[in-house]
Amino acid sequence: MSKRAVFIDIDGTLVDGSSPVPSSRNLAAMAAAQAAGHLICLCTGRSLRCMQREVLSAFPYDGIVGGGGSYVSLGGQVLRNLTLPAAVLRRTAALFLAGSRPCVFEGTEEMFHIHPVFYQQPDWLEITGERDFDTKYAGRPVNKLTIGGVLSPEEVRCLSVDFEVIQHDHYAEALPKGCCKSEGMRILLEAAHLTPESAVALGDSANDLGMLRFAGLGIAMGNASPEVQAAADAVTASADDDGVAEAIYRFILG
């Protein structure tokens, strides 16, 4: 069997809503794929710092595409780390400081938030003024934003100057211009001397559409929306039924 690179989304794919830790069956399937010579890579909208520590420590991943493609690493070597300029951060902070909508600035090392966020951790830093990134947070890299709720047309217009905006049902993501998961996959595959045809992608949400279409084999989770399933080549079981493991045994090791 030829070598494959398996790109796995985290939330709603590798883990379900009941636990931040991948199931033992998913972990066993990924280990079996690695033992057969395939690469196992995370491919997530979460920044490196925002990825659950339980996920990162649960398995020796070969590669990571994080922050929706703004961060890429393979074998511990960082291949890409796009960070947002201070002027963009100040401008975006001003937009959300003026209202009540929560916004999270995600980086490789730190997490910053404007207004309370229900999933925030005690060590996240609060942004209270427009110049915070030039003073107490100076030099801290930020790769992307996660914003609570459904954005207004005016918010989308303002953000679209500097970001690629992806609206989900209950939150939105803002990525650096030109950034996407499939571009992160391309960078990783090139470094691994593999082609897109050798890639397998597993995902469940709107920000996975590009990766599913880019990969030689795009697999949607059983809990994915009809739009995502229609964009995929195949559909596996849902996240809470170990759909990652089912896909690996069926399409890669079968």
TAGI-V103471 format. One record per residue. N is the residue number from 0. RES is the residue in one letter. PSI is psi in whole degrees, 0 to 359 (NA if undefined). OMEGA is omega in radians with two decimals (NA if undefined). D_FIRST is the distance of its C-alpha to the first C-alpha in Angstrom with 2 decimals. Layout:
# TAGI-V103471
n:N res:RES psi:PSI omega:OMEGA d_first:D_FIRST
n:N res:RES psi:PSI omega:OMEGA d_first:D_FIRST
This chain:
# TAGI-V103471
n:0 res:M psi:135 omega:3.14 d_first:0.00
n:1 res:S psi:156 omega:-3.09 d_first:3.84
n:2 res:K psi:134 omega:3.12 d_first:6.58
n:3 res:R psi:153 omega:2.96 d_first:8.70
n:4 res:A psi:119 omega:-3.06 d_first:12.43
n:5 res:V psi:116 omega:-3.12 d_first:14.00
n:6 res:F psi:120 omega:-2.99 d_first:17.71
n:7 res:I psi:121 omega:3.00 d_first:19.99
n:8 res:D psi:159 omega:-3.13 d_first:23.68
n:9 res:I psi:287 omega:-2.99 d_first:26.09
n:10 res:D psi:125 omega:-3.12 d_first:29.13
n:11 res:G psi:3 omega:-3.13 d_first:28.65
n:12 res:T psi:286 omega:3.12 d_first:24.87
n:13 res:L psi:324 omega:3.09 d_first:23.97
n:14 res:V psi:152 omega:3.07 d_first:27.58
n:15 res:D psi:187 omega:-3.07 d_first:30.23
n:16 res:G psi:351 omega:-3.05 d_first:33.96
n:17 res:S psi:341 omega:-3.08 d_first:34.84
n:18 res:S psi:141 omega:3.07 d_first:33.24
n:19 res:P psi:357 omega:-3.05 d_first:32.08
n:20 res:V psi:132 omega:3.07 d_first:29.65
n:21 res:P psi:145 omega:-3.13 d_first:26.08
n:22 res:S psi:159 omega:-3.14 d_first:26.05
n:23 res:S psi:327 omega:3.13 d_first:24.90
n:24 res:R psi:318 omega:3.08 d_first:22.29
n:25 res:N psi:317 omega:-3.14 d_first:20.84
n:26 res:L psi:318 omega:3.14 d_first:20.96
n:27 res:A psi:320 omega:-3.14 d_first:19.28
n:28 res:A psi:319 omega:3.11 d_first:16.33
n:29 res:M psi:320 omega:3.10 d_first:16.01
n:30 res:A psi:320 omega:3.12 d_first:16.36
n:31 res:A psi:321 omega:3.12 d_first:13.61
n:32 res:A psi:318 omega:3.08 d_first:11.18
n:33 res:Q psi:316 omega:-3.13 d_first:12.72
n:34 res:A psi:333 omega:3.11 d_first:12.50
n:35 res:A psi:0 omega:3.06 d_first:8.71
n:36 res:G psi:6 omega:-3.13 d_first:9.13
n:37 res:H psi:157 omega:3.08 d_first:9.60
n:38 res:L psi:136 omega:3.07 d_first:13.13
n:39 res:I psi:119 omega:-3.04 d_first:15.64
n:40 res:C psi:137 omega:2.97 d_first:18.58
n:41 res:L psi:144 omega:3.10 d_first:21.83
n:42 res:C psi:96 omega:-2.90 d_first:23.09
n:43 res:T psi:157 omega:3.02 d_first:26.66
n:44 res:G psi:342 omega:-3.12 d_first:30.12
n:45 res:R psi:142 omega:3.03 d_first:31.58
n:46 res:S psi:168 omega:-3.13 d_first:32.68
n:47 res:L psi:317 omega:-3.13 d_first:31.65
n:48 res:R psi:332 omega:-3.09 d_first:34.99
n:49 res:C psi:346 omega:3.11 d_first:34.80
n:50 res:M psi:136 omega:3.13 d_first:31.47
n:51 res:Q psi:132 omega:3.11 d_first:32.35
n:52 res:R psi:330 omega:3.12 d_first:32.57
n:53 res:E psi:325 omega:3.12 d_first:31.24
n:54 res:V psi:313 omega:-3.09 d_first:27.94
n:55 res:L psi:325 omega:-3.10 d_first:27.67
n:56 res:S psi:352 omega:-3.04 d_first:28.62
n:57 res:A psi:340 omega:-2.97 d_first:26.53
n:58 res:F psi:145 omega:3.11 d_first:23.15
n:59 res:P psi:78 omega:-3.11 d_first:22.00
n:60 res:Y psi:142 omega:3.11 d_first:20.48
n:61 res:D psi:325 omega:-3.09 d_first:18.73
n:62 res:G psi:166 omega:3.13 d_first:20.55
n:63 res:I psi:129 omega:2.88 d_first:23.31
n:64 res:V psi:107 omega:-3.06 d_first:24.49
n:65 res:G psi:170 omega:3.12 d_first:27.96
n:66 res:G psi:35 omega:3.14 d_first:31.19
n:67 res:G psi:23 omega:3.12 d_first:29.58
n:68 res:G psi:359 omega:3.14 d_first:28.06
n:69 res:S psi:342 omega:3.11 d_first:31.13
n:70 res:Y psi:132 omega:3.14 d_first:29.47
n:71 res:V psi:132 omega:3.03 d_first:26.08
n:72 res:S psi:154 omega:3.10 d_first:24.86
n:73 res:L psi:124 omega:-3.14 d_first:21.81
n:74 res:G psi:32 omega:3.14 d_first:21.94
n:75 res:G psi:353 omega:3.13 d_first:25.61
n:76 res:Q psi:126 omega:3.13 d_first:26.52
n:77 res:V psi:122 omega:-3.12 d_first:28.29
n:78 res:L psi:336 omega:-3.14 d_first:27.21
n:79 res:R psi:139 omega:3.06 d_first:29.60
n:80 res:N psi:83 omega:-3.13 d_first:32.60
n:81 res:L psi:125 omega:3.11 d_first:34.79
n:82 res:T psi:156 omega:-3.04 d_first:38.12
n:83 res:L psi:137 omega:3.13 d_first:41.04
n:84 res:P psi:153 omega:-3.12 d_first:44.34
n:85 res:A psi:323 omega:-3.13 d_first:47.36
n:86 res:A psi:321 omega:3.10 d_first:49.21
n:87 res:V psi:319 omega:3.13 d_first:46.56
n:88 res:L psi:317 omega:3.12 d_first:46.58
n:89 res:R psi:316 omega:-3.11 d_first:50.39
n:90 res:R psi:318 omega:-3.14 d_first:50.49
n:91 res:T psi:320 omega:3.09 d_first:47.98
n:92 res:A psi:318 omega:3.14 d_first:49.73
n:93 res:A psi:321 omega:-3.14 d_first:53.02
n:94 res:L psi:315 omega:-3.05 d_first:51.63
n:95 res:F psi:336 omega:3.03 d_first:50.65
n:96 res:L psi:333 omega:-3.12 d_first:53.50
n:97 res:A psi:347 omega:-3.13 d_first:55.88
n:98 res:G psi:204 omega:-3.11 d_first:54.63
n:99 res:S psi:3 omega:-3.10 d_first:53.30
n:100 res:R psi:130 omega:3.11 d_first:49.63
n:101 res:P psi:144 omega:3.11 d_first:47.32
n:102 res:C psi:135 omega:3.14 d_first:44.97
n:103 res:V psi:128 omega:3.05 d_first:42.52
n:104 res:F psi:115 omega:-3.01 d_first:41.73
n:105 res:E psi:132 omega:3.12 d_first:38.37
n:106 res:G psi:184 omega:3.10 d_first:37.53
n:107 res:T psi:334 omega:-3.05 d_first:35.30
n:108 res:E psi:330 omega:-3.04 d_first:38.13
n:109 res:E psi:161 omega:3.04 d_first:40.71
n:110 res:M psi:135 omega:3.13 d_first:41.32
n:111 res:F psi:147 omega:3.12 d_first:44.52
n:112 res:H psi:147 omega:2.99 d_first:46.05
n:113 res:I psi:122 omega:-3.06 d_first:48.91
n:114 res:H psi:155 omega:-3.07 d_first:50.64
n:115 res:P psi:141 omega:3.10 d_first:49.39
n:116 res:V psi:134 omega:-2.98 d_first:45.79
n:117 res:F psi:334 omega:-3.07 d_first:45.10
n:118 res:Y psi:11 omega:-3.07 d_first:41.93
n:119 res:Q psi:153 omega:3.14 d_first:43.30
n:120 res:Q psi:158 omega:-3.07 d_first:43.32
n:121 res:P psi:333 omega:-3.08 d_first:46.45
n:122 res:D psi:5 omega:3.04 d_first:45.26
n:123 res:W psi:147 omega:-3.10 d_first:44.71
n:124 res:L psi:138 omega:-3.11 d_first:47.40
n:125 res:E psi:134 omega:3.05 d_first:49.71
n:126 res:I psi:121 omega:-3.10 d_first:50.60
n:127 res:T psi:351 omega:3.14 d_first:54.32
n:128 res:G psi:159 omega:-3.03 d_first:55.27
n:129 res:E psi:332 omega:-3.04 d_first:53.99
n:130 res:R psi:11 omega:-3.10 d_first:54.30
n:131 res:D psi:324 omega:-3.10 d_first:52.41
n:132 res:F psi:343 omega:3.09 d_first:49.45
n:133 res:D psi:346 omega:-3.06 d_first:51.96
n:134 res:T psi:265 omega:-3.03 d_first:53.75
n:135 res:K psi:341 omega:3.10 d_first:52.41
n:136 res:Y psi:20 omega:-3.04 d_first:48.76
n:137 res:A psi:131 omega:3.05 d_first:48.98
n:138 res:G psi:357 omega:3.13 d_first:45.79
n:139 res:R psi:124 omega:-3.06 d_first:43.50
n:140 res:P psi:139 omega:3.07 d_first:40.37
n:141 res:V psi:128 omega:-3.08 d_first:39.67
n:142 res:N psi:331 omega:-3.02 d_first:36.49
n:143 res:K psi:173 omega:3.08 d_first:37.16
n:144 res:L psi:148 omega:2.91 d_first:39.51
n:145 res:T psi:129 omega:-2.98 d_first:39.30
n:146 res:I psi:134 omega:-3.10 d_first:42.39
n:147 res:G psi:143 omega:3.03 d_first:43.79
n:148 res:G psi:191 omega:3.13 d_first:44.65
n:149 res:V psi:124 omega:-3.09 d_first:44.67
n:150 res:L psi:145 omega:3.04 d_first:45.77
n:151 res:S psi:160 omega:3.09 d_first:48.87
n:152 res:P psi:324 omega:3.14 d_first:48.85
n:153 res:E psi:320 omega:3.09 d_first:50.85
n:154 res:E psi:318 omega:3.10 d_first:48.39
n:155 res:V psi:317 omega:3.13 d_first:45.50
n:156 res:R psi:315 omega:-3.12 d_first:47.62
n:157 res:C psi:315 omega:-3.10 d_first:48.43
n:158 res:L psi:327 omega:-3.04 d_first:44.90
n:159 res:S psi:345 omega:3.06 d_first:43.36
n:160 res:V psi:322 omega:-3.05 d_first:45.27
n:161 res:D psi:346 omega:-2.94 d_first:43.02
n:162 res:F psi:157 omega:2.80 d_first:40.00
n:163 res:E psi:122 omega:-3.03 d_first:37.30
n:164 res:V psi:128 omega:3.09 d_first:38.44
n:165 res:I psi:117 omega:3.14 d_first:36.30
n:166 res:Q psi:123 omega:3.02 d_first:38.45
n:167 res:H psi:184 omega:-3.10 d_first:37.16
n:168 res:D psi:317 omega:-3.02 d_first:39.34
n:169 res:H psi:3 omega:3.12 d_first:41.10
n:170 res:Y psi:170 omega:3.11 d_first:40.24
n:171 res:A psi:155 omega:3.05 d_first:39.25
n:172 res:E psi:143 omega:3.07 d_first:37.14
n:173 res:A psi:116 omega:-3.07 d_first:38.33
n:174 res:L psi:155 omega:3.04 d_first:35.92
n:175 res:P psi:146 omega:-3.12 d_first:36.90
n:176 res:K psi:134 omega:3.12 d_first:37.31
n:177 res:G psi:4 omega:-3.05 d_first:34.14
n:178 res:C psi:139 omega:3.08 d_first:31.96
n:179 res:C psi:163 omega:-3.13 d_first:29.14
n:180 res:K psi:320 omega:-3.08 d_first:25.86
n:181 res:S psi:327 omega:3.09 d_first:23.90
n:182 res:E psi:321 omega:3.05 d_first:25.67
n:183 res:G psi:320 omega:3.08 d_first:24.73
n:184 res:M psi:318 omega:-3.14 d_first:21.05
n:185 res:R psi:317 omega:-3.14 d_first:21.49
n:186 res:I psi:315 omega:-3.13 d_first:23.16
n:187 res:L psi:315 omega:-3.14 d_first:20.53
n:188 res:L psi:320 omega:3.12 d_first:17.63
n:189 res:E psi:317 omega:3.13 d_first:19.82
n:190 res:A psi:329 omega:3.14 d_first:20.52
n:191 res:A psi:0 omega:-3.12 d_first:16.87
n:192 res:H psi:43 omega:3.09 d_first:16.32
n:193 res:L psi:160 omega:-3.14 d_first:14.00
n:194 res:T psi:160 omega:3.06 d_first:14.96
n:195 res:P psi:329 omega:3.13 d_first:16.12
n:196 res:E psi:336 omega:3.14 d_first:13.62
n:197 res:S psi:357 omega:-3.08 d_first:10.86
n:198 res:A psi:142 omega:3.00 d_first:13.33
n:199 res:V psi:130 omega:-3.11 d_first:13.80
n:200 res:A psi:138 omega:3.10 d_first:17.49
n:201 res:L psi:126 omega:-3.12 d_first:19.55
n:202 res:G psi:175 omega:-3.04 d_first:23.33
n:203 res:D psi:346 omega:-2.98 d_first:26.62
n:204 res:S psi:182 omega:-3.05 d_first:29.44
n:205 res:A psi:326 omega:-3.13 d_first:30.96
n:206 res:N psi:3 omega:3.07 d_first:29.71
n:207 res:D psi:354 omega:-3.07 d_first:26.08
n:208 res:L psi:314 omega:-3.12 d_first:26.60
n:209 res:G psi:319 omega:-3.11 d_first:25.73
n:210 res:M psi:323 omega:3.12 d_first:22.50
n:211 res:L psi:322 omega:-3.14 d_first:21.34
n:212 res:R psi:330 omega:-3.11 d_first:22.29
n:213 res:F psi:323 omega:-3.06 d_first:20.85
n:214 res:A psi:151 omega:3.04 d_first:17.27
n:215 res:G psi:327 omega:3.08 d_first:14.83
n:216 res:L psi:110 omega:3.10 d_first:14.86
n:217 res:G psi:125 omega:-3.06 d_first:18.16
n:218 res:I psi:122 omega:3.10 d_first:18.92
n:219 res:A psi:147 omega:3.09 d_first:22.58
n:220 res:M psi:155 omega:3.11 d_first:24.03
n:221 res:G psi:337 omega:3.12 d_first:26.32
n:222 res:N psi:4 omega:3.13 d_first:29.21
n:223 res:A psi:159 omega:3.11 d_first:28.67
n:224 res:S psi:161 omega:3.09 d_first:31.43
n:225 res:P psi:324 omega:3.14 d_first:31.39
n:226 res:E psi:317 omega:-3.13 d_first:31.08
n:227 res:V psi:317 omega:3.12 d_first:27.91
n:228 res:Q psi:324 omega:3.13 d_first:26.36
n:229 res:A psi:333 omega:-3.13 d_first:27.40
n:230 res:A psi:348 omega:-3.05 d_first:25.62
n:231 res:A psi:162 omega:3.06 d_first:22.23
n:232 res:D psi:337 omega:-3.11 d_first:19.62
n:233 res:A psi:164 omega:3.12 d_first:19.57
n:234 res:V psi:133 omega:3.11 d_first:21.72
n:235 res:T psi:186 omega:3.11 d_first:21.02
n:236 res:A psi:169 omega:-3.13 d_first:23.74
n:237 res:S psi:168 omega:-3.12 d_first:26.34
n:238 res:A psi:321 omega:-3.11 d_first:26.38
n:239 res:D psi:357 omega:3.02 d_first:28.81
n:240 res:D psi:26 omega:3.08 d_first:26.61
n:241 res:D psi:48 omega:-3.12 d_first:23.56
n:242 res:G psi:331 omega:3.09 d_first:21.80
n:243 res:V psi:313 omega:3.13 d_first:19.32
n:244 res:A psi:316 omega:-3.14 d_first:18.21
n:245 res:E psi:318 omega:-3.11 d_first:18.16
n:246 res:A psi:318 omega:-3.13 d_first:15.95
n:247 res:I psi:314 omega:-3.12 d_first:13.34
n:248 res:Y psi:327 omega:-3.07 d_first:13.33
n:249 res:R psi:315 omega:-2.98 d_first:13.54
n:250 res:F psi:341 omega:-3.07 d_first:11.32
n:251 res:I psi:316 omega:-3.10 d_first:8.61
n:252 res:L psi:353 omega:-3.06 d_first:8.66
n:253 res:G psi:NA omega:NA d_first:10.23
